[in-house]
Amino acid sequence: MLLFCALIESGILEPEKVYGTPLCMGFYKWLFHASCCLTLPSDPAHKFSPAQHNHFAVLHKNHFFIVPLIHPSSGTELEVQLTHIHDMVMEPGIPIGVLTSDIHDNWMYMHEALLALPSNAEKVQLVESMMIVLCLDNSAPITCEEIFWGCVDGQWLQLV
């Protein structure tokens, strides 16, 4: 995935083609290191610099972890970090992600209240600027609604 992200960020990813005709790949730039800014009347997207925000978020039992993106020759170090995160969390945290499933305006005001707390502002920016979010929970979507909208058992439903 790191290589795919690097190809997108550098602009050298070959366009996908349908019957030999290249497709527009402009939306790919929003796949990584991007999130929406909650505002009225709509939410403009914000793109973060991968050079300055070189990390991804791990979500496990409603706990968030920020993991630096290192480019190792093997995935051993990453596997050690993910195993450590998985093994250290025993009890579920506060399901703050469920706030994202509320009506847009309500979620926007709750988001502003979260950011007003000094200890939260930096943490929220780390989550919003990440490359991706990796969820280590055991639950998986089953119904079409869950697949398209996410499960509302505390997951962070609206990251981008």
C-alpha positions, 0 to 999 in steps of 0.5 A: 500500500505504501508503494501505491500511495507513493505512486499517487502522491508523486502523480506517476500512477498509470491511469486505469483504462476502459476499452483503452480509454484512460479514466480520470484519476483525479479523485485518487489524491483523496485516498490517503492523508485526507479528511473532510472539514466539518462546516456548514453548508458542506464539508470541503476536503482537506489534504495533508502533506504526507511528508509532514503527516507520515503515520496511520491510525489503528482503531481497536476496541474504540481505542486509537493508536497512531503508528509512524509509517516507516519504510522497512525492508520487511513488515516485521516491525509493523507486525510487532507493533500491530500485535502489541496494540491488539494484545494490550487492549482488553477493555473497550474504550468509549465509543466516540466514533458513534458521534459521526453517525449523527445528523451532520450539523449535530456531529459538526457541533460535537466535533467543535466541542471535542476540539475545544478541549486542549488535550483533544485538538492535537489527537483529532488532527493526528487522526484526521491527517493519517494515511489510513485507518486500520481497524483490528476489531473482530466485527465485520459488516454483514448487511448492505447497510453496514457495508455502505454506512459502517457498523454503528457499534462505536466505529469511526464512521465518517473519517473522510 
